Amino acid sequence: MMTHQIGNNMEQSFIEEQRYLKAKKRVKDIKGFYIHLVIEIVSLIIIVTVNLVFSPGYHWFWFAAPGIVFVVILHWFLVFGPSKIGYGKDWEAKKIQELMDKDRKHSK
């Protein structure tokens, strides 16, 4: 009986450690995204300022801005995933259930 409790406690401890490591990695990823976002905002401000000060007649910053915005959006998507726009892991199951419920209501 005692060895079963010890084994169960070790397993619980292992599970908690895995949760902690997963949460720590998630926090690191989120922090990295926000650092990247701030760097890109500062970069855009510098690029626009340099452009408008040194060659105000030609707005070349428009060539850099879409690329910077695209990279930030891509990084956001990689960190926060499709669940933030409604396509999480269980989206398919929820959608199937929703359509089945809708079909039941219409067939009555």
Secondary structure, 3 states (H helix, E strand, C coil): CHHHHHHHHHHHHHHHHHHHHHHHHHHHHHHHHHHHHHHHHHHHHHHHHHHHHHCCCCCCHHHHHHHHHHHHHHHHHHHHCHHHHCCCCCHHHHHHHHHHHHHHHHHC
